[in-house]
Amino acid sequence: IVEQFIRGLGYNVTYGHDLQSAVAWDMWSGVGEHCRMGQVIGSPEYGGLLRTHAVFYTDLPLPVTNPIDAGFVKFC
């Protein structure tokens, strides 16, 4: 559904596969930071059980966000 929406806007899009862990993508997109609970992201807004596997590659212009430092690695 997301792919169809982006294509409907006139942009190219390709979906990554479901088995791909997206921890690095989440960190660099500013969603959260890696925490010591395994393959999950710690987020001040969403908590510590955020796991994202949907990665889309697109030429849709998106705003740039910086990685965050919520202090999870230092605290946990």
PDB file of N, H, CA, C and O in Angstrom:
ATOM      1  N   ILE A   1       0.830  -1.183   0.000  1.00  0.00           N
ATOM      2  CA  ILE A   1       0.000   0.000   0.000  1.00  0.00           C
ATOM      3  C   ILE A   1       0.878   1.252   0.000  1.00  0.00           C
ATOM      4  O   ILE A   1       0.586   2.221  -0.701  1.00  0.00           O
ATOM      5  N   VAL A   2       1.946   1.227   0.782  1.00  0.00           N
ATOM      6  H   VAL A   2       2.184   0.440   1.352  1.00  0.00           H
ATOM      7  CA  VAL A   2       2.841   2.388   0.826  1.00  0.00           C
ATOM      8  C   VAL A   2       3.511   2.579  -0.529  1.00  0.00           C
ATOM      9  O   VAL A   2       3.656   3.705  -1.004  1.00  0.00           O
ATOM     10  N   GLU A   3       3.918   1.469  -1.150  1.00  0.00           N
ATOM     11  H   GLU A   3       3.800   0.554  -0.764  1.00  0.00           H
ATOM     12  CA  GLU A   3       4.545   1.573  -2.465  1.00  0.00           C
ATOM     13  C   GLU A   3       3.596   2.192  -3.489  1.00  0.00           C
ATOM     14  O   GLU A   3       3.998   3.050  -4.276  1.00  0.00           O
ATOM     15  N   GLN A   4       2.356   1.763  -3.478  1.00  0.00           N
ATOM     16  H   GLN A   4       2.029   1.066  -2.839  1.00  0.00           H
ATOM     17  CA  GLN A   4       1.373   2.303  -4.423  1.00  0.00           C
ATOM     18  C   GLN A   4       1.162   3.797  -4.196  1.00  0.00           C
ATOM     19  O   GLN A   4       1.029   4.564  -5.150  1.00  0.00           O
ATOM     20  N   PHE A   5       1.132   4.200  -2.939  1.00  0.00           N
ATOM     21  H   PHE A   5       1.241   3.577  -2.164  1.00  0.00           H
ATOM     22  CA  PHE A   5       0.944   5.615  -2.620  1.00  0.00           C
ATOM     23  C   PHE A   5       2.106   6.452  -3.148  1.00  0.00           C
ATOM     24  O   PHE A   5       1.895   7.491  -3.774  1.00  0.00           O
ATOM     25  N   ILE A   6       3.335   5.998  -2.894  1.00  0.00           N
ATOM     26  H   ILE A   6       3.507   5.154  -2.385  1.00  0.00           H
ATOM     27  CA  ILE A   6       4.512   6.754  -3.342  1.00  0.00           C
ATOM     28  C   ILE A   6       4.572   6.793  -4.863  1.00  0.00           C
ATOM     29  O   ILE A   6       4.888   7.829  -5.449  1.00  0.00           O
ATOM     30  N   ARG A   7       4.269   5.664  -5.504  1.00  0.00           N
ATOM     31  H   ARG A   7       4.012   4.823  -5.028  1.00  0.00           H
ATOM     32  CA  ARG A   7       4.246   5.654  -6.971  1.00  0.00           C
ATOM     33  C   ARG A   7       3.152   6.571  -7.513  1.00  0.00           C
ATOM     34  O   ARG A   7       3.325   7.212  -8.549  1.00  0.00           O
ATOM     35  N   GLY A   8       2.022   6.628  -6.802  1.00  0.00           N
ATOM     36  H   GLY A   8       1.881   6.107  -5.960  1.00  0.00           H
ATOM     37  CA  GLY A   8       0.938   7.517  -7.206  1.00  0.00           C
ATOM     38  C   GLY A   8       1.337   8.984  -7.152  1.00  0.00           C
ATOM     39  O   GLY A   8       0.784   9.814  -7.875  1.00  0.00           O
ATOM     40  N   LEU A   9       2.298   9.299  -6.291  1.00  0.00           N
ATOM     41  H   LEU A   9       2.746   8.626  -5.704  1.00  0.00           H
ATOM     42  CA  LEU A   9       2.821  10.664  -6.220  1.00  0.00           C
ATOM     43  C   LEU A   9       3.821  10.957  -7.335  1.00  0.00           C
ATOM     44  O   LEU A   9       4.234  12.102  -7.523  1.00  0.00           O
ATOM     45  N   GLY A  10       4.211   9.902  -8.084  1.00  0.00           N
ATOM     46  H   GLY A  10       3.875   8.973  -7.931  1.00  0.00           H
ATOM     47  CA  GLY A  10       5.122  10.085  -9.205  1.00  0.00           C
ATOM     48  C   GLY A  10       6.578   9.784  -8.904  1.00  0.00           C
ATOM     49  O   GLY A  10       7.457  10.173  -9.673  1.00  0.00           O
ATOM     50  N   TYR A  11       6.854   9.094  -7.793  1.00  0.00           N
ATOM     51  H   TYR A  11       6.140   8.778  -7.169  1.00  0.00           H
ATOM     52  CA  TYR A  11       8.233   8.775  -7.421  1.00  0.00           C
ATOM     53  C   TYR A  11       8.481   7.276  -7.538  1.00  0.00           C
ATOM     54  O   TYR A  11       7.548   6.474  -7.491  1.00  0.00           O
ATOM     55  N   ASN A  12       9.737   6.914  -7.688  1.00  0.00           N
ATOM     56  H   ASN A  12      10.495   7.566  -7.726  1.00  0.00           H
ATOM     57  CA  ASN A  12      10.125   5.508  -7.720  1.00  0.00           C
ATOM     58  C   ASN A  12      10.250   4.986  -6.300  1.00  0.00           C
ATOM     59  O   ASN A  12      10.623   5.731  -5.394  1.00  0.00           O
ATOM     60  N   VAL A  13       9.944   3.717  -6.099  1.00  0.00           N
ATOM     61  H   VAL A  13       9.641   3.112  -6.835  1.00  0.00           H
ATOM     62  CA  VAL A  13      10.059   3.111  -4.775  1.00  0.00           C
ATOM     63  C   VAL A  13      10.297   1.615  -4.924  1.00  0.00           C
ATOM     64  O   VAL A  13       9.727   0.966  -5.801  1.00  0.00           O
ATOM     65  N   THR A  14      11.143   1.080  -4.059  1.00  0.00           N
ATOM     66  H   THR A  14      11.606   1.607  -3.346  1.00  0.00           H
ATOM     67  CA  THR A  14      11.390  -0.350  -3.967  1.00  0.00           C
ATOM     68  C   THR A  14      11.364  -0.720  -2.503  1.00  0.00           C
ATOM     69  O   THR A  14      11.925  -0.013  -1.665  1.00  0.00           O
ATOM     70  N   TYR A  15      10.720  -1.822  -2.194  1.00  0.00           N
ATOM     71  H   TYR A  15      10.265  -2.396  -2.874  1.00  0.00           H
ATOM     72  CA  TYR A  15      10.605  -2.282  -0.812  1.00  0.00           C
ATOM     73  C   TYR A  15      11.719  -3.266  -0.507  1.00  0.00           C
ATOM     74  O   TYR A  15      11.991  -4.164  -1.304  1.00  0.00           O
ATOM     75  N   GLY A  16      12.370  -3.103   0.650  1.00  0.00           N
ATOM     76  H   GLY A  16      12.149  -2.373   1.298  1.00  0.00           H
ATOM     77  CA  GLY A  16      13.334  -4.090   1.116  1.00  0.00           C
ATOM     78  C   GLY A  16      12.589  -5.349   1.540  1.00  0.00           C
ATOM     79  O   GLY A  16      11.363  -5.384   1.437  1.00  0.00           O
ATOM     80  N   HIS A  17      13.260  -6.350   1.998  1.00  0.00           N
ATOM     81  H   HIS A  17      14.256  -6.321   2.081  1.00  0.00           H
ATOM     82  CA  HIS A  17      12.566  -7.583   2.388  1.00  0.00           C
ATOM     83  C   HIS A  17      12.287  -7.600   3.884  1.00  0.00           C
ATOM     84  O   HIS A  17      12.918  -6.869   4.647  1.00  0.00           O
ATOM     85  N   ASP A  18      11.333  -8.443   4.305  1.00  0.00           N
ATOM     86  H   ASP A  18      10.821  -9.038   3.685  1.00  0.00           H
ATOM     87  CA  ASP A  18      10.890  -8.490   5.700  1.00  0.00           C
ATOM     88  C   ASP A  18      11.944  -9.034   6.657  1.00  0.00           C
ATOM     89  O   ASP A  18      11.867  -8.776   7.858  1.00  0.00           O
ATOM     90  N   LEU A  19      12.908  -9.768   6.164  1.00  0.00           N
ATOM     91  H   LEU A  19      12.970  -9.978   5.189  1.00  0.00           H
ATOM     92  CA  LEU A  19      13.910 -10.369   7.044  1.00  0.00           C
ATOM     93  C   LEU A  19      15.055  -9.417   7.347  1.00  0.00           C
ATOM     94  O   LEU A  19      15.965  -9.755   8.105  1.00  0.00           O
ATOM     95  N   GLN A  20      15.014  -8.258   6.773  1.00  0.00           N
ATOM     96  H   GLN A  20      14.275  -7.984   6.158  1.00  0.00           H
ATOM     97  CA  GLN A  20      16.082  -7.280   6.962  1.00  0.00           C
ATOM     98  C   GLN A  20      15.847  -6.481   8.236  1.00  0.00           C
ATOM     99  O   GLN A  20      14.821  -5.816   8.377  1.00  0.00           O
ATOM    100  N   SER A  21      16.780  -6.546   9.143  1.00  0.00           N
ATOM    101  H   SER A  21      17.613  -7.086   9.029  1.00  0.00           H
ATOM    102  CA  SER A  21      16.684  -5.731  10.344  1.00  0.00           C
ATOM    103  C   SER A  21      16.992  -4.284   9.991  1.00  0.00           C
ATOM    104  O   SER A  21      17.924  -4.008   9.236  1.00  0.00           O
ATOM    105  N   ALA A  22      16.220  -3.377  10.528  1.00  0.00           N
ATOM    106  H   ALA A  22      15.463  -3.601  11.141  1.00  0.00           H
ATOM    107  CA  ALA A  22      16.352  -1.971  10.156  1.00  0.00           C
ATOM    108  C   ALA A  22      16.899  -1.120  11.292  1.00  0.00           C
ATOM    109  O   ALA A  22      16.642   0.083  11.336  1.00  0.00           O
ATOM    110  N   VAL A  23      17.652  -1.723  12.215  1.00  0.00           N
ATOM    111  H   VAL A  23      17.861  -2.700  12.179  1.00  0.00           H
ATOM    112  CA  VAL A  23      18.168  -0.973  13.358  1.00  0.00           C
ATOM    113  C   VAL A  23      19.036   0.193  12.899  1.00  0.00           C
ATOM    114  O   VAL A  23      18.879   1.311  13.390  1.00  0.00           O
ATOM    115  N   ALA A  24      19.936  -0.051  11.976  1.00  0.00           N
ATOM    116  H   ALA A  24      20.063  -0.959  11.577  1.00  0.00           H
ATOM    117  CA  ALA A  24      20.809   1.028  11.493  1.00  0.00           C
ATOM    118  C   ALA A  24      20.008   2.126  10.801  1.00  0.00           C
ATOM    119  O   ALA A  24      20.292   3.309  10.984  1.00  0.00           O
ATOM    120  N   TRP A  25      19.017   1.744  10.013  1.00  0.00           N
ATOM    121  H   TRP A  25      18.786   0.783   9.864  1.00  0.00           H
ATOM    122  CA  TRP A  25      18.179   2.742   9.342  1.00  0.00           C
ATOM    123  C   TRP A  25      17.429   3.579  10.366  1.00  0.00           C
ATOM    124  O   TRP A  25      17.318   4.796  10.216  1.00  0.00           O
ATOM    125  N   ASP A  26      16.911   2.930  11.410  1.00  0.00           N
ATOM    126  H   ASP A  26      17.001   1.942  11.532  1.00  0.00           H
ATOM    127  CA  ASP A  26      16.181   3.659  12.454  1.00  0.00           C
ATOM    128  C   ASP A  26      17.090   4.636  13.190  1.00  0.00           C
ATOM    129  O   ASP A  26      16.690   5.760  13.493  1.00  0.00           O
ATOM    130  N   MET A  27      18.311   4.201  13.473  1.00  0.00           N
ATOM    131  H   MET A  27      18.635   3.287  13.227  1.00  0.00           H
ATOM    132  CA  MET A  27      19.245   5.070  14.184  1.00  0.00           C
ATOM    133  C   MET A  27      19.575   6.305  13.355  1.00  0.00           C
ATOM    134  O   MET A  27      19.528   7.426  13.860  1.00  0.00           O
ATOM    135  N   TRP A  28      19.908   6.099  12.083  1.00  0.00           N
ATOM    136  H   TRP A  28      19.946   5.187  11.673  1.00  0.00           H
ATOM    137  CA  TRP A  28      20.331   7.215  11.243  1.00  0.00           C
ATOM    138  C   TRP A  28      19.173   8.092  10.803  1.00  0.00           C
ATOM    139  O   TRP A  28      19.387   9.223  10.365  1.00  0.00           O
ATOM    140  N   SER A  29      17.945   7.589  10.912  1.00  0.00           N
ATOM    141  H   SER A  29      17.771   6.671  11.267  1.00  0.00           H
ATOM    142  CA  SER A  29      16.793   8.424  10.550  1.00  0.00           C
ATOM    143  C   SER A  29      16.280   9.236  11.727  1.00  0.00           C
ATOM    144  O   SER A  29      15.403  10.084  11.563  1.00  0.00           O
ATOM    145  N   GLY A  30      16.825   8.979  12.920  1.00  0.00           N
ATOM    146  H   GLY A  30      17.537   8.290  13.053  1.00  0.00           H
ATOM    147  CA  GLY A  30      16.414   9.743  14.088  1.00  0.00           C
ATOM    148  C   GLY A  30      15.214   9.178  14.822  1.00  0.00           C
ATOM    149  O   GLY A  30      14.672   9.838  15.710  1.00  0.00           O
ATOM    150  N   VAL A  31      14.780   7.959  14.470  1.00  0.00           N
ATOM    151  H   VAL A  31      15.219   7.423  13.749  1.00  0.00           H
ATOM    152  CA  VAL A  31      13.631   7.340  15.148  1.00  0.00           C
ATOM    153  C   VAL A  31      13.985   6.996  16.586  1.00  0.00           C
ATOM    154  O   VAL A  31      13.172   7.183  17.492  1.00  0.00           O
ATOM    155  N   GLY A  32      15.195   6.495  16.796  1.00  0.00           N
ATOM    156  H   GLY A  32      15.855   6.343  16.060  1.00  0.00           H
ATOM    157  CA  GLY A  32      15.618   6.109  18.137  1.00  0.00           C
ATOM    158  C   GLY A  32      17.084   5.755  18.123  1.00  0.00           C
ATOM    159  O   GLY A  32      17.801   6.061  17.171  1.00  0.00           O
ATOM    160  N   GLU A  33      17.530   5.102  19.193  1.00  0.00           N
ATOM    161  H   GLU A  33      16.947   4.853  19.966  1.00  0.00           H
ATOM    162  CA  GLU A  33      18.924   4.679  19.236  1.00  0.00           C
ATOM    163  C   GLU A  33      19.007   3.217  19.640  1.00  0.00           C
ATOM    164  O   GLU A  33      18.097   2.670  20.263  1.00  0.00           O
ATOM    165  N   HIS A  34      20.118   2.601  19.270  1.00  0.00           N
ATOM    166  H   HIS A  34      20.857   3.045  18.764  1.00  0.00           H
ATOM    167  CA  HIS A  34      20.309   1.194  19.590  1.00  0.00           C
ATOM    168  C   HIS A  34      20.398   1.038  21.096  1.00  0.00           C
ATOM    169  O   HIS A  34      21.076   1.818  21.766  1.00  0.00           O
ATOM    170  N   CYS A  35      19.726   0.048  21.625  1.00  0.00           N
ATOM    171  H   CYS A  35      19.176  -0.585  21.081  1.00  0.00           H
ATOM    172  CA  CYS A  35      19.799  -0.197  23.061  1.00  0.00           C
ATOM    173  C   CYS A  35      20.262  -1.633  23.293  1.00  0.00           C
ATOM    174  O   CYS A  35      20.394  -2.401  22.340  1.00  0.00           O
ATOM    175  N   ARG A  36      20.502  -1.990  24.509  1.00  0.00           N
ATOM    176  H   ARG A  36      20.395  -1.367  25.284  1.00  0.00           H
ATOM    177  CA  ARG A  36      21.105  -3.284  24.832  1.00  0.00           C
ATOM    178  C   ARG A  36      20.087  -4.406  24.978  1.00  0.00           C
ATOM    179  O   ARG A  36      20.368  -5.410  25.631  1.00  0.00           O
ATOM    180  N   MET A  37      18.924  -4.255  24.388  1.00  0.00           N
ATOM    181  H   MET A  37      18.695  -3.439  23.858  1.00  0.00           H
ATOM    182  CA  MET A  37      17.891  -5.287  24.475  1.00  0.00           C
ATOM    183  C   MET A  37      17.843  -6.149  23.224  1.00  0.00           C
ATOM    184  O   MET A  37      16.852  -6.846  23.007  1.00  0.00           O
ATOM    185  N   GLY A  38      18.862  -6.126  22.408  1.00  0.00           N
ATOM    186  H   GLY A  38      19.667  -5.560  22.584  1.00  0.00           H
ATOM    187  CA  GLY A  38      18.882  -6.942  21.203  1.00  0.00           C
ATOM    188  C   GLY A  38      18.609  -6.117  19.965  1.00  0.00           C
ATOM    189  O   GLY A  38      19.038  -4.968  19.862  1.00  0.00           O
ATOM    190  N   GLN A  39      17.893  -6.711  19.028  1.00  0.00           N
ATOM    191  H   GLN A  39      17.545  -7.644  19.111  1.00  0.00           H
ATOM    192  CA  GLN A  39      17.627  -6.072  17.744  1.00  0.00           C
ATOM    193  C   GLN A  39      16.429  -5.131  17.816  1.00  0.00           C
ATOM    194  O   GLN A  39      15.509  -5.233  17.004  1.00  0.00           O
ATOM    195  N   VAL A  40      16.437  -4.231  18.768  1.00  0.00           N
ATOM    196  H   VAL A  40      17.184  -4.148  19.427  1.00  0.00           H
ATOM    197  CA  VAL A  40      15.351  -3.261  18.910  1.00  0.00           C
ATOM    198  C   VAL A  40      15.936  -1.862  19.032  1.00  0.00           C
ATOM    199  O   VAL A  40      17.133  -1.681  19.252  1.00  0.00           O
ATOM    200  N   ILE A  41      15.068  -0.895  18.884  1.00  0.00           N
ATOM    201  H   ILE A  41      14.096  -1.042  18.705  1.00  0.00           H
ATOM    202  CA  ILE A  41      15.435   0.511  18.988  1.00  0.00           C
ATOM    203  C   ILE A  41      14.769   1.100  20.218  1.00  0.00           C
ATOM    204  O   ILE A  41      13.587   0.856  20.462  1.00  0.00           O
ATOM    205  N   GLY A  42      15.512   1.871  20.993  1.00  0.00           N
ATOM    206  H   GLY A  42      16.472   2.069  20.795  1.00  0.00           H
ATOM    207  CA  GLY A  42      14.934   2.597  22.110  1.00  0.00           C
ATOM    208  C   GLY A  42      14.559   3.992  21.652  1.00  0.00           C
ATOM    209  O   GLY A  42      15.377   4.712  21.079  1.00  0.00           O
ATOM    210  N   SER A  43      13.329   4.361  21.905  1.00  0.00           N
ATOM    211  H   SER A  43      12.664   3.776  22.371  1.00  0.00           H
ATOM    212  CA  SER A  43      12.840   5.661  21.476  1.00  0.00           C
ATOM    213  C   SER A  43      12.199   6.382  22.648  1.00  0.00           C
ATOM    214  O   SER A  43      11.395   5.780  23.360  1.00  0.00           O
ATOM    215  N   PRO A  44      12.524   7.642  22.875  1.00  0.00           N
ATOM    216  CA  PRO A  44      11.880   8.386  23.954  1.00  0.00           C
ATOM    217  C   PRO A  44      10.363   8.491  23.760  1.00  0.00           C
ATOM    218  O   PRO A  44       9.619   8.552  24.738  1.00  0.00           O
ATOM    219  N   GLU A  45       9.907   8.511  22.513  1.00  0.00           N
ATOM    220  H   GLU A  45      10.512   8.462  21.718  1.00  0.00           H
ATOM    221  CA  GLU A  45       8.474   8.628  22.246  1.00  0.00           C
ATOM    222  C   GLU A  45       7.746   7.295  22.300  1.00  0.00           C
ATOM    223  O   GLU A  45       6.615   7.232  22.782  1.00  0.00           O
ATOM    224  N   TYR A  46       8.386   6.207  21.806  1.00  0.00           N
ATOM    225  H   TYR A  46       9.304   6.258  21.415  1.00  0.00           H
ATOM    226  CA  TYR A  46       7.694   4.936  21.626  1.00  0.00           C
ATOM    227  C   TYR A  46       8.159   3.834  22.567  1.00  0.00           C
ATOM    228  O   TYR A  46       7.585   2.745  22.559  1.00  0.00           O
ATOM    229  N   GLY A  47       9.168   4.082  23.367  1.00  0.00           N
ATOM    230  H   GLY A  47       9.634   4.967  23.374  1.00  0.00           H
ATOM    231  CA  GLY A  47       9.633   3.070  24.304  1.00  0.00           C
ATOM    232  C   GLY A  47      10.750   2.213  23.751  1.00  0.00           C
ATOM    233  O   GLY A  47      11.383   2.547  22.749  1.00  0.00           O
ATOM    234  N   GLY A  48      10.978   1.085  24.437  1.00  0.00           N
ATOM    235  H   GLY A  48      10.464   0.814  25.251  1.00  0.00           H
ATOM    236  CA  GLY A  48      12.121   0.253  24.109  1.00  0.00           C
ATOM    237  C   GLY A  48      11.825  -0.966  23.274  1.00  0.00           C
ATOM    238  O   GLY A  48      12.732  -1.763  23.033  1.00  0.00           O
ATOM    239  N   LEU A  49      10.623  -1.148  22.828  1.00  0.00           N
ATOM    240  H   LEU A  49       9.887  -0.501  23.024  1.00  0.00           H
ATOM    241  CA  LEU A  49      10.310  -2.338  22.049  1.00  0.00           C
ATOM    242  C   LEU A  49       9.959  -1.996  20.614  1.00  0.00           C
ATOM    243  O   LEU A  49       9.103  -2.642  20.008  1.00  0.00           O
ATOM    244  N   LEU A  50      10.601  -1.004  20.079  1.00  0.00           N
ATOM    245  H   LEU A  50      11.296  -0.479  20.571  1.00  0.00           H
ATOM    246  CA  LEU A  50      10.344  -0.579  18.709  1.00  0.00           C
ATOM    247  C   LEU A  50      11.221  -1.391  17.774  1.00  0.00           C
ATOM    248  O   LEU A  50      12.448  -1.334  17.853  1.00  0.00           O
ATOM    249  N   ARG A  51      10.591  -2.141  16.894  1.00  0.00           N
ATOM    250  H   ARG A  51       9.594  -2.187  16.829  1.00  0.00           H
ATOM    251  CA  ARG A  51      11.319  -2.972  15.936  1.00  0.00           C
ATOM    252  C   ARG A  51      10.770  -2.677  14.546  1.00  0.00           C
ATOM    253  O   ARG A  51       9.585  -2.890  14.287  1.00  0.00           O
ATOM    254  N   THR A  52      11.609  -2.199  13.670  1.00  0.00           N
ATOM    255  H   THR A  52      12.571  -2.026  13.881  1.00  0.00           H
ATOM    256  CA  THR A  52      11.170  -1.820  12.330  1.00  0.00           C
ATOM    257  C   THR A  52      11.833  -2.717  11.300  1.00  0.00           C
ATOM    258  O   THR A  52      13.047  -2.920  11.324  1.00  0.00           O
ATOM    259  N   HIS A  53      11.036  -3.245  10.406  1.00  0.00           N
ATOM    260  H   HIS A  53      10.050  -3.080  10.386  1.00  0.00           H
ATOM    261  CA  HIS A  53      11.579  -4.075   9.332  1.00  0.00           C
ATOM    262  C   HIS A  53      11.160  -3.579   7.957  1.00  0.00           C
ATOM    263  O   HIS A  53      11.500  -4.199   6.949  1.00  0.00           O
ATOM    264  N   ALA A  54      10.441  -2.490   7.899  1.00  0.00           N
ATOM    265  H   ALA A  54      10.164  -1.986   8.717  1.00  0.00           H
ATOM    266  CA  ALA A  54       9.989  -1.963   6.613  1.00  0.00           C
ATOM    267  C   ALA A  54      10.948  -0.876   6.149  1.00  0.00           C
ATOM    268  O   ALA A  54      10.965   0.229   6.692  1.00  0.00           O
ATOM    269  N   VAL A  55      11.736  -1.199   5.149  1.00  0.00           N
ATOM    270  H   VAL A  55      11.723  -2.097   4.708  1.00  0.00           H
ATOM    271  CA  VAL A  55      12.671  -0.235   4.580  1.00  0.00           C
ATOM    272  C   VAL A  55      12.280  -0.022   3.125  1.00  0.00           C
ATOM    273  O   VAL A  55      12.189  -0.975   2.351  1.00  0.00           O
ATOM    274  N   PHE A  56      12.052   1.217   2.762  1.00  0.00           N
ATOM    275  H   PHE A  56      12.126   1.991   3.390  1.00  0.00           H
ATOM    276  CA  PHE A  56      11.707   1.568   1.396  1.00  0.00           C
ATOM    277  C   PHE A  56      12.827   2.413   0.812  1.00  0.00           C
ATOM    278  O   PHE A  56      13.313   3.345   1.452  1.00  0.00           O
ATOM    279  N   TYR A  57      13.227   2.084  -0.395  1.00  0.00           N
ATOM    280  H   TYR A  57      12.831   1.327  -0.915  1.00  0.00           H
ATOM    281  CA  TYR A  57      14.221   2.871  -1.120  1.00  0.00           C
ATOM    282  C   TYR A  57      13.457   3.703  -2.144  1.00  0.00           C
ATOM    283  O   TYR A  57      12.756   3.149  -2.990  1.00  0.00           O
ATOM    284  N   THR A  58      13.584   5.011  -2.076  1.00  0.00           N
ATOM    285  H   THR A  58      14.154   5.461  -1.389  1.00  0.00           H
ATOM    286  CA  THR A  58      12.794   5.878  -2.937  1.00  0.00           C
ATOM    287  C   THR A  58      13.566   7.145  -3.294  1.00  0.00           C
ATOM    288  O   THR A  58      14.522   7.530  -2.621  1.00  0.00           O
ATOM    289  N   ASP A  59      13.119   7.770  -4.365  1.00  0.00           N
ATOM    290  H   ASP A  59      12.342   7.456  -4.911  1.00  0.00           H
ATOM    291  CA  ASP A  59      13.672   9.075  -4.724  1.00  0.00           C
ATOM    292  C   ASP A  59      12.746  10.204  -4.269  1.00  0.00           C
ATOM    293  O   ASP A  59      12.925  11.352  -4.677  1.00  0.00           O
ATOM    294  N   LEU A  60      11.767   9.889  -3.436  1.00  0.00           N
ATOM    295  H   LEU A  60      11.621   8.957  -3.105  1.00  0.00           H
ATOM    296  CA  LEU A  60      10.886  10.889  -2.837  1.00  0.00           C
ATOM    297  C   LEU A  60      11.712  11.788  -1.926  1.00  0.00           C
ATOM    298  O   LEU A  60      12.392  11.279  -1.035  1.00  0.00           O
ATOM    299  N   PRO A  61      11.680  13.101  -2.116  1.00  0.00           N
ATOM    300  CA  PRO A  61      12.462  13.977  -1.246  1.00  0.00           C
ATOM    301  C   PRO A  61      11.919  13.949   0.183  1.00  0.00           C
ATOM    302  O   PRO A  61      10.746  14.240   0.417  1.00  0.00           O
ATOM    303  N   LEU A  62      12.763  13.604   1.111  1.00  0.00           N
ATOM    304  H   LEU A  62      13.716  13.367   0.922  1.00  0.00           H
ATOM    305  CA  LEU A  62      12.384  13.506   2.521  1.00  0.00           C
ATOM    306  C   LEU A  62      13.237  14.464   3.343  1.00  0.00           C
ATOM    307  O   LEU A  62      14.383  14.730   2.980  1.00  0.00           O
ATOM    308  N   PRO A  63      12.701  14.985   4.438  1.00  0.00           N
ATOM    309  CA  PRO A  63      13.502  15.875   5.280  1.00  0.00           C
ATOM    310  C   PRO A  63      14.625  15.103   5.970  1.00  0.00           C
ATOM    311  O   PRO A  63      14.445  13.950   6.360  1.00  0.00           O
ATOM    312  N   VAL A  64      15.758  15.732   6.114  1.00  0.00           N
ATOM    313  H   VAL A  64      15.904  16.669   5.797  1.00  0.00           H
ATOM    314  CA  VAL A  64      16.904  15.114   6.770  1.00  0.00           C
ATOM    315  C   VAL A  64      16.737  15.241   8.283  1.00  0.00           C
ATOM    316  O   VAL A  64      16.449  16.322   8.796  1.00  0.00           O
ATOM    317  N   THR A  65      16.919  14.127   8.990  1.00  0.00           N
ATOM    318  H   THR A  65      17.153  13.248   8.573  1.00  0.00           H
ATOM    319  CA  THR A  65      16.894  14.146  10.452  1.00  0.00           C
ATOM    320  C   THR A  65      18.207  13.584  10.963  1.00  0.00           C
ATOM    321  O   THR A  65      18.826  12.745  10.308  1.00  0.00           O
ATOM    322  N   ASN A  66      18.624  14.034  12.107  1.00  0.00           N
ATOM    323  H   ASN A  66      18.122  14.715  12.639  1.00  0.00           H
ATOM    324  CA  ASN A  66      19.882  13.584  12.694  1.00  0.00           C
ATOM    325  C   ASN A  66      19.634  12.467  13.692  1.00  0.00           C
ATOM    326  O   ASN A  66      18.549  12.378  14.266  1.00  0.00           O
ATOM    327  N   PRO A  67      20.641  11.603  13.909  1.00  0.00           N
ATOM    328  CA  PRO A  67      20.517  10.594  14.956  1.00  0.00           C
ATOM    329  C   PRO A  67      20.320  11.263  16.313  1.00  0.00           C
ATOM    330  O   PRO A  67      20.799  12.373  16.544  1.00  0.00           O
ATOM    331  N   ILE A  68      19.610  10.576  17.205  1.00  0.00           N
ATOM    332  H   ILE A  68      19.220   9.674  17.017  1.00  0.00           H
ATOM    333  CA  ILE A  68      19.377  11.135  18.534  1.00  0.00           C
ATOM    334  C   ILE A  68      20.286  10.456  19.547  1.00  0.00           C
ATOM    335  O   ILE A  68      20.809   9.372  19.285  1.00  0.00           O
ATOM    336  N   ASP A  69      20.473  11.075  20.681  1.00  0.00           N
ATOM    337  H   ASP A  69      20.049  11.955  20.894  1.00  0.00           H
ATOM    338  CA  ASP A  69      21.188  10.478  21.802  1.00  0.00           C
ATOM    339  C   ASP A  69      20.314  10.650  23.034  1.00  0.00           C
ATOM    340  O   ASP A  69      20.357  11.679  23.709  1.00  0.00           O
ATOM    341  N   ALA A  70      19.517   9.618  23.313  1.00  0.00           N
ATOM    342  H   ALA A  70      19.482   8.783  22.765  1.00  0.00           H
ATOM    343  CA  ALA A  70      18.619   9.662  24.469  1.00  0.00           C
ATOM    344  C   ALA A  70      19.290   9.116  25.724  1.00  0.00           C
ATOM    345  O   ALA A  70      18.697   9.150  26.802  1.00  0.00           O
ATOM    346  N   GLY A  71      20.515   8.612  25.601  1.00  0.00           N
ATOM    347  H   GLY A  71      20.997   8.584  24.725  1.00  0.00           H
ATOM    348  CA  GLY A  71      21.253   8.126  26.757  1.00  0.00           C
ATOM    349  C   GLY A  71      20.957   6.695  27.149  1.00  0.00           C
ATOM    350  O   GLY A  71      21.317   6.276  28.249  1.00  0.00           O
ATOM    351  N   PHE A  72      20.304   5.924  26.271  1.00  0.00           N
ATOM    352  H   PHE A  72      20.012   6.264  25.377  1.00  0.00           H
ATOM    353  CA  PHE A  72      19.964   4.542  26.608  1.00  0.00           C
ATOM    354  C   PHE A  72      21.202   3.681  26.829  1.00  0.00           C
ATOM    355  O   PHE A  72      21.249   2.885  27.767  1.00  0.00           O
ATOM    356  N   VAL A  73      22.200   3.840  25.970  1.00  0.00           N
ATOM    357  H   VAL A  73      22.162   4.486  25.208  1.00  0.00           H
ATOM    358  CA  VAL A  73      23.402   3.010  26.079  1.00  0.00           C
ATOM    359  C   VAL A  73      24.142   3.311  27.373  1.00  0.00           C
ATOM    360  O   VAL A  73      24.657   2.394  28.013  1.00  0.00           O
ATOM    361  N   LYS A  74      24.203   4.560  27.765  1.00  0.00           N
ATOM    362  H   LYS A  74      23.784   5.305  27.244  1.00  0.00           H
ATOM    363  CA  LYS A  74      24.891   4.925  29.006  1.00  0.00           C
ATOM    364  C   LYS A  74      24.112   4.466  30.235  1.00  0.00           C
ATOM    365  O   LYS A  74      24.703   4.052  31.232  1.00  0.00           O
ATOM    366  N   PHE A  75      22.785   4.542  30.161  1.00  0.00           N
ATOM    367  H   PHE A  75      22.304   4.878  29.351  1.00  0.00           H
ATOM    368  CA  PHE A  75      21.947   4.231  31.314  1.00  0.00           C
ATOM    369  C   PHE A  75      21.754   2.731  31.511  1.00  0.00           C
ATOM    370  O   PHE A  75      21.848   2.239  32.636  1.00  0.00           O
ATOM    371  N   CYS A  76      21.489   2.005  30.440  1.00  0.00           N
ATOM    372  H   CYS A  76      21.413   2.405  29.527  1.00  0.00           H
ATOM    373  CA  CYS A  76      21.152   0.578  30.554  1.00  0.00           C
ATOM    374  C   CYS A  76      22.393  -0.274  30.650  1.00  0.00           C
ATOM    375  O   CYS A  76      22.297  -1.497  30.751  1.00  0.00           O
TER     376      CYS A  76
END
